């Protein structure tokens, strides 16, 4: 196979596929003269709530804002504790800190990269008020077991579904989308997400009318009617342009998800006989593959090898949240979260997006196999493929 260039993500390719419809949507906003919230955002809220299967949706300016307001709506405050994962982007921990509460970190299941539910009970104290699981890389957390623990201890559940739009869990014989399983679900529409704005964006979904009404007020300076402020709020409003763009994209989300799943299956087929640890989807979940993440102790070597062959890769979360300098005051040290720390050193994201060609995936996997051959003495024969592409 000859040398080629494969970007890690290709936002331009997606734009070109919807270019004309986006232009129409943006023109609609320009002609309306309403550039913050407005009809486009209102329509998107209804459509996204319907897509998720919830009664309510509030559109916001980011996924971080969604997490922050979700916790505030549930009454999380200074002196409380919220359990969350040790391994993800820092936003869920930040959102807890914004409320004045303390994030309590729990190690992860190294296969799913999500919070290890078996460790949650051991982290609960009298101050614990909520659990904030993250459906990392588009792989659902074990919500059945997590919800059992939450009910047992009377804890609220806020789902960080910022990377998992459309992912599903099988609960009591019914498939349900993540973000609808706890009390409030939070989403990000950052440009690289499976459902992405042309800039920042976020949303919460819920069936609880009290949470819905409070979050609507909190996002708009605490207003209840023009210039009447029962409490202090924030400027977390979504721009009208983003609502219009998200409406265009939402109609295509399911087909984009299916394309990601097909490409993830191809990756798994071509890499299954190597010693790379590859994603394994649970029987009772449907992942949406925001990332296709592999693990190897020689991660940095593999990444460098692929880069030399024109293949861009992603390196996410090389330092677990509790070991970040920002959380030094909590006193965590190396070795406290062994699974999260191992993943931080070994995980590598391969290119994956709906427009990625199958021949590109074959080239990537071929290159990984060639790297395995060159590393035979160090890695051992178990890494080598049984057959070539």
C-alpha positions as CSV (number, residue, x, y, z in Angstrom):
1,X,0.0,0.0,0.0
2,X,1.3,3.5,-0.9
3,X,1.7,6.4,1.4
4,X,-1.4,8.6,2.0
5,X,-2.7,11.3,4.4
6,X,-5.5,10.5,6.7
7,X,-6.7,13.2,9.1
8,X,-7.8,12.3,12.6
9,X,-11.1,14.2,12.0
10,X,-12.5,15.8,8.8
11,X,-15.1,18.5,9.7
12,X,-14.9,19.9,6.2
13,X,-16.1,16.7,4.6
14,X,-19.2,16.7,6.8
15,X,-19.9,20.3,6.0
16,X,-19.7,19.7,2.2
17,X,-22.4,17.0,2.5
18,X,-24.9,19.4,4.1
19,X,-23.6,22.7,2.7
20,X,-26.7,23.9,0.8
21,X,-29.1,23.1,3.6
22,X,-26.9,24.9,6.2
23,X,-26.9,28.0,4.0
24,X,-30.7,28.0,3.9
25,X,-30.8,27.6,7.7
26,X,-28.4,30.4,8.3
27,X,-30.2,32.7,5.9
28,X,-33.4,32.0,7.9
29,X,-31.7,33.2,11.0
30,X,-30.3,36.3,9.3
31,X,-33.7,37.3,8.0
32,X,-35.3,36.8,11.4
33,X,-33.1,39.3,13.1
34,X,-33.0,37.1,16.2
35,X,-29.5,35.9,17.0
36,X,-29.8,34.5,20.5
37,X,-32.3,31.8,21.5
38,X,-35.4,32.5,19.4
39,X,-37.5,30.1,17.2
40,X,-34.6,28.1,15.8
41,X,-33.3,27.2,19.3
42,X,-36.9,26.5,20.5
43,X,-37.5,24.2,17.6
44,X,-34.2,22.4,18.2
45,X,-35.1,21.9,21.8
46,X,-38.4,20.2,20.9
47,X,-36.7,18.1,18.2
48,X,-33.8,17.0,20.4
49,X,-36.2,16.1,23.3
50,X,-38.2,14.0,20.9
51,X,-35.1,12.3,19.6
52,X,-33.9,11.5,23.1
53,X,-37.3,10.4,24.4
54,X,-37.7,13.0,27.1
55,X,-40.3,15.7,27.9
56,X,-38.0,18.6,28.0
57,X,-34.7,20.0,26.6
58,X,-32.9,23.3,27.4
59,X,-30.3,24.4,24.9
60,X,-27.2,26.0,26.3
61,X,-23.9,27.5,25.2
62,X,-21.7,24.4,26.1
63,X,-21.7,21.0,27.6
64,X,-19.9,22.3,30.6
65,X,-22.7,24.8,31.2
66,X,-25.1,21.9,30.9
67,X,-23.4,20.0,33.7
68,X,-23.1,23.1,35.9
69,X,-26.8,24.0,35.7
70,X,-27.9,20.4,36.1
71,X,-26.1,20.2,39.4
72,X,-27.4,23.6,40.5
73,X,-31.0,22.6,39.6
74,X,-30.6,19.5,41.8
75,X,-29.5,21.6,44.8
76,X,-25.8,20.6,44.8
77,X,-24.0,23.1,46.9
78,X,-20.9,23.8,49.1
79,X,-20.2,21.0,51.5
80,X,-21.8,18.3,49.3
81,X,-19.9,15.6,47.5
82,X,-20.5,14.3,44.0
83,X,-19.0,11.0,42.8
84,X,-17.6,11.0,39.3
85,X,-15.0,9.3,37.1
86,X,-11.2,9.7,37.4
87,X,-10.7,9.5,33.7
88,X,-12.3,11.9,31.2
89,X,-12.1,15.5,30.1
90,X,-12.0,17.7,33.2
91,X,-15.5,19.3,32.6
92,X,-17.6,17.1,34.9
93,X,-15.2,17.7,37.8
94,X,-15.1,21.4,37.0
95,X,-18.9,21.5,37.1
96,X,-19.0,20.0,40.5
97,X,-16.4,22.5,41.7
98,X,-18.3,25.4,40.3
99,X,-21.2,24.6,42.7
100,X,-18.8,24.7,45.7
101,X,-19.2,20.9,46.1
102,X,-16.3,18.4,46.2
103,X,-15.7,16.0,43.3
104,X,-15.0,12.5,44.6
105,X,-13.2,10.5,42.0
106,X,-13.8,6.8,41.4
107,X,-11.5,4.6,39.3
108,X,-12.7,3.1,36.0
109,X,-13.4,-0.2,34.3
110,X,-10.4,-0.5,32.0
111,X,-12.4,-2.2,29.3
112,X,-15.2,0.4,28.9
113,X,-13.2,3.4,30.2
114,X,-16.2,4.3,32.3
115,X,-16.7,4.6,36.1
116,X,-16.3,1.3,37.8
117,X,-19.7,0.8,39.4
118,X,-18.3,-1.8,41.8
119,X,-16.2,0.9,43.5
120,X,-19.0,3.4,44.0
121,X,-20.4,2.1,47.3
122,X,-16.9,2.4,48.8
123,X,-16.8,6.1,47.9
124,X,-20.1,7.1,49.3
125,X,-20.2,9.2,52.5
126,X,-22.8,11.1,54.4
127,X,-22.0,14.1,52.3
128,X,-22.6,12.3,49.0
129,X,-25.5,13.8,47.1
130,X,-25.1,12.7,43.5
131,X,-23.4,10.4,41.0
132,X,-22.1,11.9,37.7
133,X,-21.2,9.1,35.3
134,X,-19.6,9.9,31.9
135,X,-20.4,7.8,28.9
136,X,-16.9,8.2,27.6
137,X,-16.0,7.8,23.9
138,X,-19.6,7.1,23.2
139,X,-19.7,3.9,25.2
140,X,-22.6,3.7,27.7
141,X,-21.8,3.3,31.4
142,X,-23.3,0.4,33.3
143,X,-26.4,2.4,34.2
144,X,-28.5,-0.6,35.4
145,X,-26.1,-1.3,38.3
146,X,-25.4,2.4,38.8
147,X,-29.0,3.3,39.2
148,X,-29.5,0.5,41.7
149,X,-26.8,2.0,43.9
150,X,-28.3,5.5,43.5
151,X,-31.7,4.3,44.5
152,X,-30.3,2.4,47.5
153,X,-28.6,5.5,48.9
154,X,-31.1,8.1,47.7
155,X,-28.6,9.8,45.3
156,X,-29.3,12.0,42.3
157,X,-27.9,10.9,38.9
158,X,-26.6,13.4,36.4
159,X,-25.4,11.8,33.1
160,X,-22.6,13.3,31.1
161,X,-23.6,12.2,27.7
162,X,-21.5,14.8,26.0
163,X,-19.7,12.2,23.8
164,X,-22.7,9.8,23.5
165,X,-25.6,11.3,21.5
166,X,-27.8,8.4,20.5
167,X,-26.0,5.7,22.5
168,X,-28.4,3.2,24.1
169,X,-28.7,0.9,27.1
170,X,-31.0,-2.1,27.5
171,X,-32.9,-1.6,30.7
172,X,-35.8,-3.9,31.8
173,X,-36.2,-5.2,28.3
174,X,-36.3,-1.7,26.6
175,X,-33.7,0.2,24.7
176,X,-33.3,3.7,26.1
177,X,-30.9,6.5,25.1
178,X,-28.2,7.6,27.5
179,X,-29.0,11.0,29.0
180,X,-32.6,9.8,29.8
181,X,-31.7,7.2,32.4
182,X,-30.8,9.5,35.4
183,X,-32.5,12.6,36.6
184,X,-30.9,14.9,34.0
185,X,-28.8,14.2,30.9
186,X,-26.1,16.6,29.6
187,X,-24.9,17.0,26.1
188,X,-22.1,18.9,24.3
189,X,-22.3,20.0,20.7
190,X,-18.6,21.0,20.4
191,X,-17.5,20.9,16.8
192,X,-15.9,17.5,17.1
193,X,-18.9,15.7,18.6
194,X,-21.1,13.2,16.8
195,X,-23.8,15.9,16.8
196,X,-21.9,19.2,16.5
197,X,-22.5,22.9,16.2
198,X,-20.3,25.3,14.3
199,X,-18.8,26.4,17.5
200,X,-19.9,25.9,21.1
201,X,-23.2,24.4,22.2
202,X,-24.8,22.2,24.8
203,X,-28.1,21.0,26.2
204,X,-29.8,19.3,29.1
205,X,-32.7,16.8,28.8
206,X,-35.1,15.8,31.6
207,X,-38.6,14.6,32.4
208,X,-38.7,16.7,35.6
209,X,-40.6,20.0,35.0
210,X,-39.1,21.7,38.1
211,X,-35.5,21.0,36.9
212,X,-36.5,22.1,33.4
213,X,-38.0,25.4,34.5
214,X,-35.1,26.2,36.9
215,X,-32.4,25.5,34.2
216,X,-34.3,27.7,31.7
217,X,-34.1,30.5,34.2
218,X,-30.5,29.9,35.2
219,X,-29.3,30.0,31.6
220,X,-30.7,33.5,31.2
221,X,-29.5,35.5,34.2
222,X,-32.1,33.9,36.5
223,X,-35.0,35.7,34.7
224,X,-38.6,34.8,35.2
225,X,-40.1,37.3,32.7
226,X,-38.3,40.3,31.3
227,X,-36.1,42.1,33.9
228,X,-37.5,40.0,36.9
229,X,-34.8,37.9,38.6
230,X,-35.9,35.7,41.5
231,X,-32.3,34.5,41.8
232,X,-28.9,35.0,40.2
233,X,-28.3,33.1,37.0
234,X,-25.8,32.9,34.2
235,X,-25.4,33.9,30.5
236,X,-25.5,30.4,29.1
237,X,-27.8,31.0,26.2
238,X,-27.4,29.2,22.9
239,X,-26.9,31.3,19.7
240,X,-29.7,31.1,17.2
241,X,-27.2,30.1,14.4
242,X,-26.2,27.0,16.4
243,X,-29.8,26.0,16.9
244,X,-30.4,26.2,13.2
245,X,-27.3,24.2,12.3
246,X,-28.1,21.5,14.9
247,X,-31.6,21.1,13.4
248,X,-30.0,20.3,10.0
249,X,-27.6,17.8,11.5
250,X,-30.0,16.1,13.9
251,X,-32.0,14.7,10.9
252,X,-28.8,12.9,9.9
253,X,-27.5,11.8,13.3
254,X,-28.9,8.2,13.1
255,X,-27.3,7.6,9.7
256,X,-24.0,9.1,10.9
257,X,-24.1,6.8,14.0
258,X,-24.7,3.8,11.8
259,X,-21.8,4.7,9.6
260,X,-19.5,5.0,12.7
261,X,-20.7,1.6,13.9
262,X,-19.9,0.0,10.5
263,X,-16.5,1.5,10.5
264,X,-15.8,0.5,14.1
265,X,-16.8,-3.1,13.2
266,X,-14.3,-3.0,10.3
267,X,-11.6,-1.8,12.6
268,X,-12.4,-4.6,15.1
269,X,-12.4,-7.3,12.4
270,X,-9.0,-6.2,11.1
271,X,-7.4,-5.8,14.5
272,X,-9.0,-8.7,16.4
273,X,-6.0,-11.0,16.0
274,X,-3.4,-8.5,17.4
275,X,-2.6,-7.9,21.0
276,X,-4.0,-4.4,20.9
277,X,-6.9,-4.1,23.3
278,X,-9.8,-3.0,21.1
279,X,-13.3,-1.9,22.0
280,X,-15.7,-4.6,23.1
281,X,-19.3,-3.6,23.0
282,X,-21.5,-5.0,25.8
283,X,-24.6,-7.0,24.8
284,X,-26.9,-4.6,26.6
285,X,-25.5,-1.4,25.1
286,X,-25.2,0.2,21.7
287,X,-22.1,2.5,21.5
288,X,-21.9,5.4,19.1
289,X,-18.1,5.4,18.7
290,X,-17.3,9.1,19.3
291,X,-13.8,7.6,19.4
292,X,-12.3,4.3,18.4
293,X,-9.8,3.8,21.2
294,X,-7.2,1.0,21.3
295,X,-4.7,0.3,24.1
296,X,-1.0,-0.8,23.9
297,X,1.9,-0.3,26.3
298,X,3.8,0.9,23.3
299,X,1.3,3.6,22.6
300,X,3.7,6.4,21.9
301,X,5.8,4.2,19.5
302,X,2.7,3.2,17.6
303,X,1.6,6.8,17.4
304,X,4.9,7.9,16.0
305,X,5.0,5.1,13.5
306,X,1.5,6.0,12.2
307,X,2.3,9.6,12.0
308,X,5.3,8.8,9.7
309,X,2.9,7.1,7.4
310,X,0.5,10.0,7.2
311,X,-2.0,8.8,9.8
312,X,-3.1,11.3,12.4
313,X,-4.2,9.9,15.7
314,X,-5.7,11.4,18.9
315,X,-4.3,11.2,22.4
316,X,-6.9,12.0,25.0
317,X,-6.6,12.4,28.7
318,X,-2.9,11.5,29.3
319,X,-3.3,12.6,33.0
320,X,-6.3,11.5,35.1
321,X,-8.3,14.3,36.5
322,X,-7.4,13.8,40.2
323,X,-3.7,14.0,39.3
324,X,-4.1,17.3,37.5
325,X,-2.5,20.3,39.2
326,X,-5.9,22.0,39.4
327,X,-7.0,19.3,41.9
328,X,-3.7,19.1,43.9
329,X,-5.6,20.3,47.0
330,X,-7.5,17.0,47.2
331,X,-4.2,15.2,48.0
332,X,-4.4,12.4,45.4
333,X,-1.1,10.7,44.4
334,X,0.2,8.5,41.7
335,X,-1.1,4.9,42.2
336,X,-4.5,6.0,43.7
337,X,-6.4,5.2,40.4
338,X,-4.5,2.4,38.8
339,X,-6.9,1.6,36.0
340,X,-7.3,5.3,35.0
341,X,-3.5,5.8,35.1
342,X,-2.9,2.8,32.9
343,X,-5.4,3.9,30.3
344,X,-3.9,7.4,30.4
345,X,-0.5,5.9,29.4
346,X,-1.8,3.3,26.8
347,X,-4.9,4.7,25.0
348,X,-4.8,5.9,21.4
349,X,-7.7,7.1,19.3
350,X,-7.7,6.1,15.6
351,X,-9.4,8.1,12.9
352,X,-13.2,7.6,12.9
353,X,-15.9,9.7,11.3
354,X,-18.8,8.9,8.9
355,X,-16.9,10.1,5.8
356,X,-13.8,8.0,6.5
357,X,-13.3,5.5,3.6
358,X,-13.0,1.8,4.2
359,X,-9.8,1.8,2.2
360,X,-8.4,4.3,4.7
361,X,-9.3,2.0,7.6
362,X,-7.6,-0.9,5.8
363,X,-4.5,1.2,5.3
364,X,-4.5,2.2,9.0
365,X,-4.8,-1.4,10.1
366,X,-2.2,-2.6,7.6
367,X,0.2,0.0,9.0
368,X,-0.5,-1.2,12.5
369,X,0.4,-4.7,11.5
370,X,3.6,-3.5,9.8
371,X,4.5,-1.8,13.1
372,X,3.8,-5.0,14.9
373,X,6.3,-6.8,12.6
374,X,8.9,-4.2,13.2
375,X,8.3,-4.5,17.0
376,X,8.4,-8.3,17.0
377,X,11.4,-8.8,19.2
378,X,10.1,-6.4,21.9
379,X,6.3,-7.1,21.6
380,X,6.4,-10.8,21.0
381,X,4.7,-13.1,18.5
382,X,1.3,-12.8,20.1
383,X,1.0,-9.3,18.7
384,X,1.5,-10.4,15.1
385,X,-1.6,-10.9,12.9
386,X,-2.5,-14.3,11.7
387,X,-3.3,-12.9,8.2
388,X,-2.6,-9.9,6.2
389,X,-5.1,-7.4,4.7
